[in-house]
Amino acid sequence: MQRKPAVGIDADHGIPLLAPEMMIHSDTHLLILNKPSGLLSVPAKPPGPQDCLEARAKASDPGALLVHRLDMDTSGIMVFARTKLAQRHLNWQFERRQVRKTYIARVAGVIEADEGRVELPLICDWPNRPLQMVCFERGRAALTDWRVLAREANATRVELRPRTGRSHQLRVHMKAIGHPILGDKFYAPPDVLAAAPRLQLHAQTLTFMHPEGGAWTTFEAAVPF
């Protein structure tokens, strides 16, 4: 019989269990969670914070296995495996860029075009890490497709589809085309940072082949802004 992840408080280890609103789906092979903005995906290096979505997932379900990550300030959907076989299957899909991801963002300014593509190579800005930057000489290929969903007075809501998975890819690409994401403490100028109480970037959907049977499956986390 399928075990259900626990919710509540793990008093023995001092790590909160998964809140009910974080639970999207669970089955024998998968645990699909909605990570809130401000929560790490994995523990920080000691003595940094150890509370993170991975720790909460393991406190609720000791068999939960990490597959991928989101930036701390980004909210949205994350998949954990519940068996080693499922983890290998999902890792294989991520490594081969077979997993389809969509993000929703609110960016500064009004984008006039309805859709477009950003293809700019990225590299770590080492003196200012964890910041990333565009580098045509040594950067790794990075590709993002975008589509306008709505235009506001001084902002635009867009759907972002990363075709690669570089660190901070969406944040750097939006800045590079002149439309940094609202609330971005790393890449936005002060007025754009102050325009939202949190980073306006949310991982909305994941589409992948289910480890059991191989059927294409889509999971969604509701956009909180």
One Martini backbone bead per residue (centre of mass of N, CA, C, O) as a GRO file, in nm:
protein
  225
    1MET     BB    1   0.098   0.035   0.021
    2GLN     BB    2   0.080   0.359   0.001
    3ARG     BB    3   0.259   0.610   0.131
    4LYS     BB    4   0.216   0.896   0.330
    5PRO     BB    5   0.310   1.195   0.377
    6ALA     BB    6   0.391   1.391   0.626
    7VAL     BB    7   0.244   1.635   0.847
    8GLY     BB    8   0.398   1.912   1.032
    9ILE     BB    9   0.605   1.811   1.310
   10ASP     BB   10   0.958   1.748   1.381
   11ALA     BB   11   1.071   1.730   1.696
   12ASP     BB   12   1.341   1.557   1.679
   13HIS     BB   13   1.484   1.759   1.431
   14GLY     BB   14   1.367   2.064   1.381
   15ILE     BB   15   1.188   1.999   1.123
   16PRO     BB   16   0.965   2.074   0.918
   17LEU     BB   17   0.707   1.968   0.774
   18LEU     BB   18   0.490   1.941   0.542
   19ALA     BB   19   0.277   2.142   0.414
   20PRO     BB   20  -0.023   2.105   0.271
   21GLU     BB   21   0.033   2.330   0.039
   22MET     BB   22   0.288   2.162  -0.082
   23MET     BB   23   0.098   1.949  -0.186
   24ILE     BB   24   0.029   1.783  -0.503
   25HIS     BB   25   0.178   1.485  -0.522
   26SER     BB   26   0.143   1.120  -0.473
   27ASP     BB   27   0.329   0.815  -0.516
   28THR     BB   28   0.530   0.549  -0.545
   29HIS     BB   29   0.753   0.747  -0.716
   30LEU     BB   30   0.628   1.037  -0.630
   31LEU     BB   31   0.702   1.389  -0.528
   32ILE     BB   32   0.498   1.679  -0.539
   33LEU     BB   33   0.605   2.020  -0.496
   34ASN     BB   34   0.558   2.350  -0.333
   35LYS     BB   35   0.777   2.602  -0.329
   36PRO     BB   36   0.858   2.856  -0.145
   37SER     BB   37   0.956   3.154  -0.110
   38GLY     BB   38   1.270   3.146   0.083
   39LEU     BB   39   1.328   2.843   0.032
   40LEU     BB   40   1.534   2.607   0.026
   41SER     BB   41   1.621   2.316  -0.142
   42VAL     BB   42   1.895   2.300   0.011
   43PRO     BB   43   2.139   2.297   0.215
   44ALA     BB   44   2.351   2.480   0.363
   45LYS     BB   45   2.647   2.557   0.452
   46PRO     BB   46   2.807   2.534   0.717
   47PRO     BB   47   2.624   2.746   0.934
   48GLY     BB   48   2.387   2.734   0.772
   49PRO     BB   49   2.091   2.666   0.672
   50GLN     BB   50   1.889   2.353   0.699
   51ASP     BB   51   1.637   2.452   0.603
   52CYS     BB   52   1.440   2.270   0.359
   53LEU     BB   53   1.281   2.088   0.128
   54GLU     BB   54   1.442   1.830   0.156
   55ALA     BB   55   1.416   1.803   0.467
   56ARG     BB   56   1.105   1.801   0.470
   57ALA     BB   57   1.068   1.557   0.290
   58LYS     BB   58   1.232   1.359   0.477
   59ALA     BB   59   1.061   1.404   0.735
   60SER     BB   60   0.797   1.293   0.587
   61ASP     BB   61   0.993   1.114   0.374
   62PRO     BB   62   1.272   0.921   0.393
   63GLY     BB   63   1.263   0.836   0.066
   64ALA     BB   64   1.335   1.102  -0.040
   65LEU     BB   65   1.464   1.225  -0.364
   66LEU     BB   66   1.669   1.415  -0.526
   67VAL     BB   67   1.669   1.593  -0.858
   68HIS     BB   68   1.627   1.911  -0.815
   69ARG     BB   69   1.626   2.279  -0.843
   70LEU     BB   70   1.571   2.593  -0.675
   71ASP     BB   71   1.574   2.891  -0.608
   72MET     BB   72   1.501   3.044  -0.322
   73ASP     BB   73   1.317   3.285  -0.458
   74THR     BB   74   1.180   3.057  -0.600
   75SER     BB   75   0.884   2.927  -0.691
   76GLY     BB   76   0.747   2.589  -0.694
   77ILE     BB   77   0.801   2.312  -0.877
   78MET     BB   78   0.887   1.984  -0.739
   79VAL     BB   79   1.070   1.678  -0.780
   80PHE     BB   80   1.052   1.365  -0.616
   81ALA     BB   81   1.179   1.067  -0.532
   82ARG     BB   82   1.085   0.721  -0.396
   83THR     BB   83   1.306   0.587  -0.579
   84LYS     BB   84   1.588   0.493  -0.737
   85LEU     BB   85   1.463   0.439  -1.012
   86ALA     BB   86   1.317   0.711  -1.039
   87GLN     BB   87   1.569   0.887  -1.015
   88ARG     BB   88   1.713   0.782  -1.269
   89HIS     BB   89   1.489   0.851  -1.469
   90LEU     BB   90   1.481   1.159  -1.411
   91ASN     BB   91   1.779   1.227  -1.455
   92TRP     BB   92   1.784   1.141  -1.751
   93GLN     BB   93   1.583   1.359  -1.846
   94PHE     BB   94   1.736   1.610  -1.752
   95GLU     BB   95   2.009   1.555  -1.901
   96ARG     BB   96   1.834   1.542  -2.192
   97ARG     BB   97   1.608   1.764  -2.202
   98GLN     BB   98   1.298   1.635  -2.160
   99VAL     BB   99   1.209   1.838  -1.966
  100ARG     BB  100   0.928   2.042  -1.923
  101LYS     BB  101   0.931   2.403  -1.862
  102THR     BB  102   0.738   2.646  -1.671
  103TYR     BB  103   0.724   3.000  -1.629
  104ILE     BB  104   0.638   3.278  -1.419
  105ALA     BB  105   0.659   3.637  -1.488
  106ARG     BB  106   0.752   3.966  -1.369
  107VAL     BB  107   0.843   4.248  -1.558
  108ALA     BB  108   1.002   4.517  -1.653
  109GLY     BB  109   0.806   4.666  -1.841
  110VAL     BB  110   0.703   4.688  -2.184
  111ILE     BB  111   0.646   4.439  -2.407
  112GLU     BB  112   0.587   4.446  -2.746
  113ALA     BB  113   0.630   4.176  -2.806
  114ASP     BB  114   0.486   3.847  -2.792
  115GLU     BB  115   0.765   3.703  -2.871
  116GLY     BB  116   1.070   3.500  -2.793
  117ARG     BB  117   1.440   3.481  -2.789
  118VAL     BB  118   1.713   3.369  -2.575
  119GLU     BB  119   2.075   3.357  -2.677
  120LEU     BB  120   2.292   3.332  -2.398
  121PRO     BB  121   2.583   3.291  -2.257
  122LEU     BB  122   2.696   3.144  -1.941
  123ILE     BB  123   2.861   3.264  -1.635
  124CYS     BB  124   3.038   3.292  -1.365
  125ASP     BB  125   3.073   3.563  -1.137
  126TRP     BB  126   3.316   3.505  -0.936
  127PRO     BB  127   3.352   3.770  -0.754
  128ASN     BB  128   3.000   3.756  -0.743
  129ARG     BB  129   2.911   3.518  -0.615
  130PRO     BB  130   2.623   3.374  -0.762
  131LEU     BB  131   2.658   3.528  -1.003
  132GLN     BB  132   2.574   3.584  -1.339
  133MET     BB  133   2.691   3.593  -1.693
  134VAL     BB  134   2.762   3.712  -1.993
  135CYS     BB  135   2.968   3.490  -2.222
  136PHE     BB  136   3.111   3.439  -2.536
  137GLU     BB  137   3.385   3.287  -2.473
  138ARG     BB  138   3.298   3.088  -2.189
  139GLY     BB  139   3.016   3.023  -2.210
  140ARG     BB  140   2.718   2.859  -2.174
  141ALA     BB  141   2.465   2.747  -2.321
  142ALA     BB  142   2.155   2.953  -2.354
  143LEU     BB  143   1.787   2.898  -2.359
  144THR     BB  144   1.497   3.121  -2.411
  145ASP     BB  145   1.151   3.122  -2.406
  146TRP     BB  146   0.893   3.373  -2.480
  147ARG     BB  147   0.564   3.497  -2.349
  148VAL     BB  148   0.300   3.700  -2.356
  149LEU     BB  149   0.019   3.750  -2.127
  150ALA     BB  150   0.058   4.052  -1.997
  151ARG     BB  151  -0.012   4.405  -1.968
  152GLU     BB  152   0.101   4.667  -1.785
  153ALA     BB  153   0.194   4.972  -1.704
  154ASN     BB  154   0.516   4.862  -1.588
  155ALA     BB  155   0.454   4.560  -1.689
  156THR     BB  156   0.516   4.198  -1.754
  157ARG     BB  157   0.361   3.899  -1.831
  158VAL     BB  158   0.537   3.583  -1.846
  159GLU     BB  159   0.638   3.307  -2.035
  160LEU     BB  160   0.884   3.058  -1.950
  161ARG     BB  161   1.121   2.850  -2.160
  162PRO     BB  162   1.361   2.650  -2.076
  163ARG     BB  163   1.618   2.467  -2.266
  164THR     BB  164   1.795   2.518  -2.027
  165GLY     BB  165   1.987   2.484  -1.687
  166ARG     BB  166   2.097   2.747  -1.579
  167SER     BB  167   2.208   2.952  -1.359
  168HIS     BB  168   1.993   3.218  -1.358
  169GLN     BB  169   1.883   3.231  -1.650
  170LEU     BB  170   1.618   3.401  -1.641
  171ARG     BB  171   1.732   3.650  -1.496
  172VAL     BB  172   1.955   3.723  -1.704
  173HIS     BB  173   1.788   3.728  -1.966
  174MET     BB  174   1.592   3.954  -1.883
  175LYS     BB  175   1.807   4.166  -1.832
  176ALA     BB  176   1.944   4.156  -2.121
  177ILE     BB  177   1.653   4.272  -2.254
  178GLY     BB  178   1.548   4.500  -2.032
  179HIS     BB  179   1.368   4.285  -1.818
  180PRO     BB  180   1.364   4.261  -1.517
  181ILE     BB  181   1.277   4.106  -1.240
  182LEU     BB  182   1.074   4.145  -1.002
  183GLY     BB  183   1.246   4.136  -0.695
  184ASP     BB  184   1.556   4.124  -0.781
  185LYS     BB  185   1.844   4.118  -0.581
  186PHE     BB  186   2.068   4.066  -0.817
  187TYR     BB  187   1.948   4.220  -1.113
  188ALA     BB  188   1.799   4.462  -0.998
  189PRO     BB  189   1.716   4.759  -0.962
  190PRO     BB  190   1.588   4.929  -0.701
  191ASP     BB  191   1.301   4.985  -0.827
  192VAL     BB  192   1.249   4.684  -0.911
  193LEU     BB  193   1.288   4.554  -0.637
  194ALA     BB  194   1.053   4.741  -0.496
  195ALA     BB  195   0.798   4.636  -0.682
  196ALA     BB  196   0.831   4.373  -0.492
  197PRO     BB  197   0.821   4.142  -0.218
  198ARG     BB  198   0.919   3.938  -0.445
  199LEU     BB  199   1.008   3.719  -0.657
  200GLN     BB  200   0.868   3.710  -0.996
  201LEU     BB  201   0.906   3.368  -0.979
  202HIS     BB  202   0.748   3.067  -1.126
  203ALA     BB  203   0.709   2.724  -1.115
  204GLN     BB  204   0.445   2.577  -1.283
  205THR     BB  205   0.565   2.338  -1.478
  206LEU     BB  206   0.587   1.975  -1.533
  207THR     BB  207   0.719   1.757  -1.797
  208PHE     BB  208   0.709   1.393  -1.799
  209MET     BB  209   0.810   1.071  -1.763
  210HIS     BB  210   0.684   0.825  -1.607
  211PRO     BB  211   0.840   0.571  -1.438
  212GLU     BB  212   0.552   0.436  -1.478
  213GLY     BB  213   0.523   0.357  -1.826
  214GLY     BB  214   0.601   0.656  -1.972
  215ALA     BB  215   0.400   0.871  -1.938
  216TRP     BB  216   0.299   1.175  -2.005
  217THR     BB  217   0.338   1.431  -1.745
  218THR     BB  218   0.152   1.692  -1.570
  219PHE     BB  219   0.245   1.950  -1.341
  220GLU     BB  220   0.096   2.198  -1.107
  221ALA     BB  221   0.158   2.536  -0.981
  222ALA     BB  222   0.021   2.785  -0.845
  223VAL     BB  223   0.012   3.119  -0.885
  224PRO     BB  224   0.091   3.379  -0.629
  225PHE     BB  225   0.081   3.659  -0.851
   0.00000   0.00000   0.00000
